[in-house]
């Protein structure tokens, strides 16, 4: 296997994992009646609408799953989305107990 093929596989795997992270974020927001666009905009005010997130929202044919707060924060941080994790942590504090 040549390096180009390995690099392509690594990139593809990362992109698939990133899609899963976005899907989990969108589902977590839906579970708590939060707008994922609004949270994303608070974390990244200079960025345009996240196209990948919009596609996942529009393709809402997945079965709802429970995602606990710690898992959501861990996944966001794993992908380097510390700003979004901070906004999510703030939203968690505001959720009814």
N, CA, C and O atoms as CSV, one atom per row, in Angstrom:
chain,resi,resn,atom,element,x,y,z
A,1,UNK,N,N,0.844,-1.173,0.000
A,1,UNK,CA,C,0.000,0.000,0.000
A,1,UNK,C,C,0.894,1.243,0.000
A,1,UNK,O,O,1.816,1.351,0.808
A,2,UNK,N,N,0.620,2.163,-0.896
A,2,UNK,CA,C,1.467,3.349,-0.963
A,2,UNK,C,C,0.974,4.424,0.009
A,2,UNK,O,O,-0.133,4.341,0.541
A,3,UNK,N,N,1.819,5.432,0.227
A,3,UNK,CA,C,1.513,6.469,1.209
A,3,UNK,C,C,0.277,7.280,0.832
A,3,UNK,O,O,-0.479,7.707,1.705
A,4,UNK,N,N,0.073,7.491,-0.465
A,4,UNK,CA,C,-1.085,8.269,-0.896
A,4,UNK,C,C,-2.370,7.550,-0.497
A,4,UNK,O,O,-3.309,8.185,-0.017
A,5,UNK,N,N,-2.420,6.266,-0.685
A,5,UNK,CA,C,-3.597,5.493,-0.324
A,5,UNK,C,C,-3.821,5.518,1.185
A,5,UNK,O,O,-4.955,5.659,1.642
A,6,UNK,N,N,-2.761,5.384,1.950
A,6,UNK,CA,C,-2.871,5.432,3.407
A,6,UNK,C,C,-3.371,6.805,3.846
A,6,UNK,O,O,-4.261,6.903,4.691
A,7,UNK,N,N,-2.802,7.860,3.276
A,7,UNK,CA,C,-3.238,9.221,3.602
A,7,UNK,C,C,-4.716,9.412,3.277
A,7,UNK,O,O,-5.460,9.996,4.065
A,8,UNK,N,N,-5.133,8.925,2.128
A,8,UNK,CA,C,-6.540,9.051,1.727
A,8,UNK,C,C,-7.450,8.309,2.694
A,8,UNK,O,O,-8.529,8.795,3.030
A,9,UNK,N,N,-7.021,7.137,3.142
A,9,UNK,CA,C,-7.827,6.367,4.094
A,9,UNK,C,C,-7.927,7.080,5.437
A,9,UNK,O,O,-8.989,7.101,6.059
A,10,UNK,N,N,-6.825,7.661,5.878
A,10,UNK,CA,C,-6.836,8.400,7.145
A,10,UNK,C,C,-7.771,9.599,7.041
A,10,UNK,O,O,-8.557,9.853,7.953
A,11,UNK,N,N,-7.692,10.325,5.954
A,11,UNK,CA,C,-8.561,11.489,5.740
A,11,UNK,C,C,-10.019,11.061,5.695
A,11,UNK,O,O,-10.873,11.697,6.313
A,12,UNK,N,N,-10.309,9.993,4.972
A,12,UNK,CA,C,-11.683,9.507,4.871
A,12,UNK,C,C,-12.218,9.089,6.237
A,12,UNK,O,O,-13.360,9.403,6.572
A,13,UNK,N,N,-11.423,8.395,7.018
A,13,UNK,CA,C,-11.842,7.954,8.353
A,13,UNK,C,C,-12.109,9.165,9.248
A,13,UNK,O,O,-13.096,9.184,9.983
A,14,UNK,N,N,-11.241,10.171,9.191
A,14,UNK,CA,C,-11.446,11.376,9.986
A,14,UNK,C,C,-12.753,12.061,9.581
A,14,UNK,O,O,-13.520,12.493,10.442
A,15,UNK,N,N,-13.006,12.162,8.280
A,15,UNK,CA,C,-14.232,12.812,7.807
A,15,UNK,C,C,-15.472,12.039,8.252
A,15,UNK,O,O,-16.479,12.647,8.616
A,16,UNK,N,N,-15.413,10.717,8.227
A,16,UNK,CA,C,-16.532,9.905,8.698
A,16,UNK,C,C,-16.757,10.122,10.191
A,16,UNK,O,O,-17.896,10.251,10.639
A,17,UNK,N,N,-15.677,10.161,10.953
A,17,UNK,CA,C,-15.784,10.384,12.391
A,17,UNK,C,C,-16.312,11.787,12.687
A,17,UNK,O,O,-17.085,11.984,13.624
A,18,UNK,N,N,-15.892,12.746,11.887
A,18,UNK,CA,C,-16.371,14.113,12.062
A,18,UNK,C,C,-17.877,14.183,11.799
A,18,UNK,O,O,-18.600,14.889,12.502
A,19,UNK,N,N,-18.343,13.457,10.792
A,19,UNK,CA,C,-19.782,13.400,10.509
A,19,UNK,C,C,-20.539,12.806,11.697
A,19,UNK,O,O,-21.622,13.274,12.047
A,20,UNK,N,N,-19.966,11.783,12.308
A,20,UNK,CA,C,-20.580,11.180,13.486
A,20,UNK,C,C,-20.634,12.193,14.628
A,20,UNK,O,O,-21.646,12.282,15.324
A,21,UNK,N,N,-19.576,12.944,14.828
A,21,UNK,CA,C,-19.549,13.974,15.869
A,21,UNK,C,C,-20.648,15.009,15.625
A,21,UNK,O,O,-21.343,15.405,16.560
A,22,UNK,N,N,-20.806,15.439,14.398
A,22,UNK,CA,C,-21.841,16.420,14.066
A,22,UNK,C,C,-23.222,15.817,14.304
A,22,UNK,O,O,-24.105,16.477,14.852
A,23,UNK,N,N,-23.406,14.566,13.892
A,23,UNK,CA,C,-24.691,13.887,14.086
A,23,UNK,C,C,-25.022,13.786,15.584
A,23,UNK,O,O,-26.166,14.006,15.984
A,24,UNK,N,N,-24.027,13.456,16.400
A,24,UNK,CA,C,-24.246,13.377,17.848
A,24,UNK,C,C,-24.608,14.747,18.419
A,24,UNK,O,O,-25.498,14.857,19.263
A,25,UNK,N,N,-23.919,15.782,17.959
A,25,UNK,CA,C,-24.213,17.141,18.420
A,25,UNK,C,C,-25.639,17.548,18.062
A,25,UNK,O,O,-26.362,18.084,18.901
A,26,UNK,N,N,-26.042,17.298,16.827
A,26,UNK,CA,C,-27.400,17.640,16.385
A,26,UNK,C,C,-28.427,16.863,17.199
A,26,UNK,O,O,-29.438,17.428,17.616
A,27,UNK,N,N,-28.182,15.580,17.430
A,27,UNK,CA,C,-29.108,14.767,18.217
A,27,UNK,C,C,-29.168,15.238,19.666
A,27,UNK,O,O,-30.251,15.312,20.248
A,28,UNK,N,N,-28.013,15.556,20.254
A,28,UNK,CA,C,-27.983,16.058,21.628
A,28,UNK,C,C,-28.811,17.338,21.724
A,28,UNK,O,O,-29.592,17.504,22.661
A,29,UNK,N,N,-28.644,18.233,20.766
A,29,UNK,CA,C,-29.428,19.477,20.755
A,29,UNK,C,C,-30.920,19.181,20.656
A,29,UNK,O,O,-31.718,19.773,21.382
A,30,UNK,N,N,-31.298,18.278,19.770
A,30,UNK,CA,C,-32.711,17.916,19.616
A,30,UNK,C,C,-33.261,17.328,20.914
A,30,UNK,O,O,-34.389,17.628,21.304
A,31,UNK,N,N,-32.472,16.498,21.578
A,31,UNK,CA,C,-32.906,15.889,22.840
A,31,UNK,C,C,-33.207,16.930,23.914
A,31,UNK,O,O,-34.011,16.685,24.813
A,32,UNK,N,N,-32.560,18.092,23.818
A,32,UNK,CA,C,-32.722,19.127,24.840
A,32,UNK,C,C,-33.409,20.377,24.295
A,32,UNK,O,O,-33.339,21.445,24.903
A,33,UNK,N,N,-34.072,20.240,23.146
A,33,UNK,CA,C,-34.798,21.340,22.506
A,33,UNK,C,C,-33.928,22.583,22.348
A,33,UNK,O,O,-34.357,23.703,22.624
A,34,UNK,N,N,-32.694,22.357,21.895
A,34,UNK,CA,C,-31.758,23.453,21.627
A,34,UNK,C,C,-31.495,23.537,20.132
A,34,UNK,O,O,-31.534,22.530,19.426
A,35,UNK,N,N,-31.230,24.731,19.664
A,35,UNK,CA,C,-30.954,24.961,18.247
A,35,UNK,C,C,-29.452,24.781,17.995
A,35,UNK,O,O,-28.646,25.575,18.479
A,36,UNK,N,N,-29.072,23.741,17.239
A,36,UNK,CA,C,-27.642,23.525,17.004
A,36,UNK,C,C,-26.977,24.687,16.270
A,36,UNK,O,O,-25.808,24.986,16.511
A,37,UNK,N,N,-27.721,25.348,15.370
A,37,UNK,CA,C,-27.150,26.497,14.659
A,37,UNK,C,C,-26.830,27.632,15.630
A,37,UNK,O,O,-25.789,28.280,15.518
A,38,UNK,N,N,-27.723,27.864,16.574
A,38,UNK,CA,C,-27.531,28.956,17.524
A,38,UNK,C,C,-26.315,28.676,18.408
A,38,UNK,O,O,-25.498,29.568,18.635
A,39,UNK,N,N,-26.190,27.450,18.905
A,39,UNK,CA,C,-25.033,27.104,19.734
A,39,UNK,C,C,-23.742,27.202,18.930
A,39,UNK,O,O,-22.738,27.718,19.422
A,40,UNK,N,N,-23.766,26.713,17.704
A,40,UNK,CA,C,-22.583,26.762,16.842
A,40,UNK,C,C,-22.185,28.214,16.567
A,40,UNK,O,O,-21.002,28.554,16.581
A,41,UNK,N,N,-23.177,29.059,16.319
A,41,UNK,CA,C,-22.913,30.478,16.034
A,41,UNK,C,C,-22.315,31.180,17.252
A,41,UNK,O,O,-21.451,32.046,17.110
A,42,UNK,N,N,-22.778,30.805,18.458
A,42,UNK,CA,C,-22.198,31.393,19.673
A,42,UNK,C,C,-20.737,30.974,19.831
A,42,UNK,O,O,-19.908,31.761,20.287
A,43,UNK,N,N,-20.428,29.742,19.457
A,43,UNK,CA,C,-19.051,29.246,19.584
A,43,UNK,C,C,-18.143,29.817,18.498
A,43,UNK,O,O,-16.983,30.140,18.753
A,44,UNK,N,N,-18.676,29.938,17.298
A,44,UNK,CA,C,-17.870,30.365,16.147
A,44,UNK,C,C,-18.602,31.485,15.401
A,44,UNK,O,O,-19.112,31.261,14.303
A,45,UNK,N,N,-18.660,32.696,15.988
A,45,UNK,CA,C,-19.465,33.773,15.397
A,45,UNK,C,C,-18.994,34.237,14.022
A,45,UNK,O,O,-19.781,34.799,13.261
A,46,UNK,N,N,-17.749,34.014,13.700
A,46,UNK,CA,C,-17.214,34.489,12.419
A,46,UNK,C,C,-17.426,33.494,11.276
A,46,UNK,O,O,-17.215,33.833,10.112
A,47,UNK,N,N,-17.840,32.274,11.604
A,47,UNK,CA,C,-17.972,31.240,10.573
A,47,UNK,C,C,-19.373,31.251,9.971
A,47,UNK,O,O,-20.349,31.575,10.647
A,48,UNK,N,N,-19.458,30.892,8.694
A,48,UNK,CA,C,-20.784,30.788,8.069
A,48,UNK,C,C,-21.517,29.552,8.604
A,48,UNK,O,O,-20.965,28.771,9.379
A,49,UNK,N,N,-22.750,29.399,8.178
A,49,UNK,CA,C,-23.538,28.229,8.559
A,49,UNK,C,C,-22.754,26.973,8.184
A,49,UNK,O,O,-22.198,26.874,7.090
A,50,UNK,N,N,-22.720,26.023,9.107
A,50,UNK,CA,C,-21.996,24.776,8.883
A,50,UNK,C,C,-22.806,23.902,7.925
A,50,UNK,O,O,-23.863,23.386,8.286
A,51,UNK,N,N,-22.302,23.744,6.708
A,51,UNK,CA,C,-23.035,23.008,5.668
A,51,UNK,C,C,-23.228,21.543,6.040
A,51,UNK,O,O,-24.290,20.974,5.787
A,52,UNK,N,N,-22.218,20.932,6.635
A,52,UNK,CA,C,-22.335,19.518,7.020
A,52,UNK,C,C,-23.425,19.355,8.077
A,52,UNK,O,O,-24.198,18.398,8.034
A,53,UNK,N,N,-23.483,20.283,9.021
A,53,UNK,CA,C,-24.517,20.221,10.054
A,53,UNK,C,C,-25.895,20.420,9.439
A,53,UNK,O,O,-26.846,19.740,9.823
A,54,UNK,N,N,-26.013,21.334,8.498
A,54,UNK,CA,C,-27.298,21.576,7.843
A,54,UNK,C,C,-27.781,20.325,7.118
A,54,UNK,O,O,-28.963,19.990,7.188
A,55,UNK,N,N,-26.884,19.633,6.424
A,55,UNK,CA,C,-27.266,18.395,5.734
A,55,UNK,C,C,-27.748,17.335,6.714
A,55,UNK,O,O,-28.714,16.624,6.437
A,56,UNK,N,N,-27.090,17.226,7.843
A,56,UNK,CA,C,-27.490,16.236,8.849
A,56,UNK,C,C,-28.847,16.601,9.437
A,56,UNK,O,O,-29.670,15.718,9.677
A,57,UNK,N,N,-29.091,17.876,9.671
A,57,UNK,CA,C,-30.396,18.315,10.190
A,57,UNK,C,C,-31.495,17.991,9.181
A,57,UNK,O,O,-32.565,17.510,9.554
A,58,UNK,N,N,-31.229,18.253,7.913
A,58,UNK,CA,C,-32.224,17.984,6.868
A,58,UNK,C,C,-32.456,16.492,6.689
A,58,UNK,O,O,-33.560,16.081,6.330
A,59,UNK,N,N,-31.447,15.679,6.929
A,59,UNK,CA,C,-31.543,14.229,6.788
A,59,UNK,C,C,-31.884,13.612,8.141
A,59,UNK,O,O,-31.141,12.787,8.672
A,60,UNK,N,N,-33.016,14.029,8.679
A,60,UNK,CA,C,-33.392,13.646,10.040
A,60,UNK,C,C,-34.198,12.344,10.047
A,60,UNK,O,O,-35.334,12.318,10.519
A,61,UNK,N,N,-33.615,11.278,9.529
A,61,UNK,CA,C,-34.324,9.995,9.516
A,61,UNK,C,C,-33.704,8.991,10.478
A,61,UNK,O,O,-34.029,7.804,10.445
A,62,UNK,N,N,-32.807,9.477,11.335
A,62,UNK,CA,C,-32.154,8.611,12.310
A,62,UNK,C,C,-33.062,8.396,13.511
A,62,UNK,O,O,-33.870,9.257,13.859
A,63,UNK,N,N,-32.918,7.241,14.132
A,63,UNK,CA,C,-33.623,6.975,15.378
A,63,UNK,C,C,-33.009,7.829,16.478
A,63,UNK,O,O,-31.786,7.915,16.586
A,64,UNK,N,N,-33.849,8.462,17.295
A,64,UNK,CA,C,-33.296,9.258,18.396
A,64,UNK,C,C,-32.534,8.366,19.384
A,64,UNK,O,O,-32.951,7.249,19.690
A,65,UNK,N,N,-31.424,8.884,19.863
A,65,UNK,CA,C,-30.650,8.168,20.870
A,65,UNK,C,C,-30.327,9.127,22.011
A,65,UNK,O,O,-30.243,10.340,21.819
A,66,UNK,N,N,-30.151,8.564,23.189
A,66,UNK,CA,C,-29.771,9.372,24.342
A,66,UNK,C,C,-28.256,9.577,24.317
A,66,UNK,O,O,-27.490,8.627,24.157
A,67,UNK,N,N,-27.846,10.819,24.475
A,67,UNK,CA,C,-26.424,11.156,24.550
A,67,UNK,C,C,-26.247,11.950,25.841
A,67,UNK,O,O,-26.793,13.044,25.986
A,68,UNK,N,N,-25.481,11.391,26.774
A,68,UNK,CA,C,-25.324,12.116,28.032
A,68,UNK,C,C,-24.386,13.306,27.841
A,68,UNK,O,O,-23.622,13.373,26.879
A,69,UNK,N,N,-24.468,14.228,28.775
A,69,UNK,CA,C,-23.722,15.487,28.669
A,69,UNK,C,C,-22.215,15.260,28.581
A,69,UNK,O,O,-21.540,15.862,27.746
A,70,UNK,N,N,-21.697,14.403,29.433
A,70,UNK,CA,C,-20.250,14.166,29.453
A,70,UNK,C,C,-19.756,13.589,28.135
A,70,UNK,O,O,-18.694,13.973,27.643
A,71,UNK,N,N,-20.518,12.677,27.569
A,71,UNK,CA,C,-20.135,12.097,26.275
A,71,UNK,C,C,-20.091,13.175,25.207
A,71,UNK,O,O,-19.168,13.215,24.394
A,72,UNK,N,N,-21.094,14.053,25.208
A,72,UNK,CA,C,-21.133,15.118,24.199
A,72,UNK,C,C,-19.925,16.021,24.351
A,72,UNK,O,O,-19.282,16.364,23.359
A,73,UNK,N,N,-19.609,16.408,25.561
A,73,UNK,CA,C,-18.451,17.278,25.795
A,73,UNK,C,C,-17.151,16.580,25.394
A,73,UNK,O,O,-16.279,17.199,24.784
A,74,UNK,N,N,-17.019,15.310,25.730
A,74,UNK,CA,C,-15.814,14.549,25.379
A,74,UNK,C,C,-15.626,14.455,23.872
A,74,UNK,O,O,-14.517,14.624,23.366
A,75,UNK,N,N,-16.717,14.183,23.155
A,75,UNK,CA,C,-16.635,14.047,21.693
A,75,UNK,C,C,-16.228,15.373,21.059
A,75,UNK,O,O,-15.374,15.406,20.174
A,76,UNK,N,N,-16.836,16.459,21.510
A,76,UNK,CA,C,-16.478,17.775,20.956
A,76,UNK,C,C,-15.009,18.090,21.199
A,76,UNK,O,O,-14.314,18.566,20.301
A,77,UNK,N,N,-14.541,17.827,22.399
A,77,UNK,CA,C,-13.145,18.113,22.715
A,77,UNK,C,C,-12.197,17.205,21.955
A,77,UNK,O,O,-11.107,17.630,21.573
A,78,UNK,N,N,-12.590,15.974,21.733
A,78,UNK,CA,C,-11.773,15.037,20.976
A,78,UNK,C,C,-11.478,15.563,19.573
A,78,UNK,O,O,-10.400,15.327,19.027
A,79,UNK,N,N,-12.436,16.272,18.999
A,79,UNK,CA,C,-12.263,16.825,17.658
A,79,UNK,C,C,-11.759,18.260,17.662
A,79,UNK,O,O,-11.763,18.928,16.628
A,80,UNK,N,N,-11.327,18.731,18.823
A,80,UNK,CA,C,-10.741,20.069,18.892
A,80,UNK,C,C,-11.752,21.195,18.887
A,80,UNK,O,O,-11.404,22.343,18.612
A,81,UNK,N,N,-13.004,20.877,19.191
A,81,UNK,CA,C,-14.052,21.897,19.224
A,81,UNK,C,C,-14.241,22.419,20.650
A,81,UNK,O,O,-15.335,22.352,21.211
A,82,UNK,N,N,-13.153,22.941,21.224
A,82,UNK,CA,C,-13.206,23.418,22.601
A,82,UNK,C,C,-14.182,24.577,22.772
A,82,UNK,O,O,-14.876,24.657,23.785
A,83,UNK,N,N,-14.241,25.472,21.793
A,83,UNK,CA,C,-15.163,26.607,21.889
A,83,UNK,C,C,-16.607,26.124,21.926
A,83,UNK,O,O,-17.413,26.617,22.715
A,84,UNK,N,N,-16.928,25.160,21.072
A,84,UNK,CA,C,-18.285,24.613,21.059
A,84,UNK,C,C,-18.551,23.826,22.346
A,84,UNK,O,O,-19.654,23.888,22.888
A,85,UNK,N,N,-17.568,23.100,22.832
A,85,UNK,CA,C,-17.724,22.372,24.095
A,85,UNK,C,C,-18.015,23.348,25.234
A,85,UNK,O,O,-18.824,23.053,26.113
A,86,UNK,N,N,-17.360,24.506,25.222
A,86,UNK,CA,C,-17.599,25.528,26.252
A,86,UNK,C,C,-19.041,26.030,26.175
A,86,UNK,O,O,-19.702,26.181,27.202
A,87,UNK,N,N,-19.523,26.286,24.969
A,87,UNK,CA,C,-20.906,26.757,24.780
A,87,UNK,C,C,-21.888,25.666,25.219
A,87,UNK,O,O,-22.894,25.961,25.864
A,88,UNK,N,N,-21.603,24.420,24.874
A,88,UNK,CA,C,-22.466,23.310,25.274
A,88,UNK,C,C,-22.470,23.172,26.797
A,88,UNK,O,O,-23.524,22.956,27.395
A,89,UNK,N,N,-21.306,23.296,27.424
A,89,UNK,CA,C,-21.237,23.226,28.889
A,89,UNK,C,C,-22.094,24.320,29.518
A,89,UNK,O,O,-22.779,24.082,30.512
A,90,UNK,N,N,-22.055,25.509,28.943
A,90,UNK,CA,C,-22.892,26.603,29.429
A,90,UNK,C,C,-24.376,26.267,29.253
A,90,UNK,O,O,-25.186,26.530,30.142
A,91,UNK,N,N,-24.722,25.689,28.112
A,91,UNK,CA,C,-26.118,25.295,27.865
A,91,UNK,C,C,-26.547,24.205,28.850
A,91,UNK,O,O,-27.689,24.205,29.309
A,92,UNK,N,N,-25.660,23.295,29.172
A,92,UNK,CA,C,-25.979,22.239,30.137
A,92,UNK,C,C,-26.318,22.861,31.494
A,92,UNK,O,O,-27.257,22.432,32.165
A,93,UNK,N,N,-25.546,23.872,31.890
A,93,UNK,CA,C,-25.803,24.533,33.171
A,93,UNK,C,C,-27.170,25.196,33.198
A,93,UNK,O,O,-27.765,25.339,34.266
A,94,UNK,N,N,-27.671,25.598,32.052
A,94,UNK,CA,C,-28.947,26.298,31.969
A,94,UNK,C,C,-30.150,25.360,31.811
A,94,UNK,O,O,-31.300,25.781,31.938
A,95,UNK,N,N,-29.867,24.089,31.535
A,95,UNK,CA,C,-30.956,23.123,31.365
A,95,UNK,C,C,-31.666,22.898,32.698
A,95,UNK,O,O,-31.039,22.945,33.757
A,96,UNK,N,N,-32.976,22.655,32.643
A,96,UNK,CA,C,-33.683,22.335,33.881
A,96,UNK,C,C,-33.129,21.048,34.493
A,96,UNK,O,O,-32.818,20.095,33.779
A,97,UNK,N,N,-33.015,21.033,35.767
A,97,UNK,CA,C,-32.478,19.864,36.467
A,97,UNK,C,C,-33.533,18.815,36.664
A,97,UNK,O,O,-33.257,17.762,37.237
